[in-house]
């Protein structure tokens, strides 16, 4: 299976880039943008809020209630070092970035804790935008050679599962490799 964030063909894939990055020069660090789907690394917990490294100049916050089905009694099992795939609810220069793992209707839609059986690596922000394009030839060529799952974050982070695995109870928006990758609206 091949996993893609919830982008449509008319999504502004370059919305989080600086002017230099749009011209082809590598960006120095990721700048959070509201609505961007990213992969964060849990670095700590303060009260009921998790702190995540998202590759930007400051860490993002993630409430334990920002997961599907989470309540005061039913808290997600998040540990320091876990990888979280989510989107920014708040991201501007005057406020700390805030992430959620649910969409506007309260569903996970593929977001949440990412499985432990994969590899995390970082690419340039420009290359990530190319990989997120609906008709990415690189992804199509690789998918014909090897079965794998990918989670791509606009912050340049990619999580790759070495083979097809079921990732707990997460409902990843995946398409089969023998057809066009599915892009969820």
ABEGO torsion letter per residue (X at the ends): XBBBBBBBAABBAAAABBAAAAAGBBBABBBBBBGBBBBBBBAEBBEABBBBBAGBABBBBBBAAABBGBBAABBBBBBBGBBBBBBBABBBAABBBBBBABBAAGBAGGBEBBBAABBBBBBBAAAAAAAABABBAAAAAAAAABBBBBBBBAAGBBBBBABBBBBEABBBBBBBAABBBBBBX
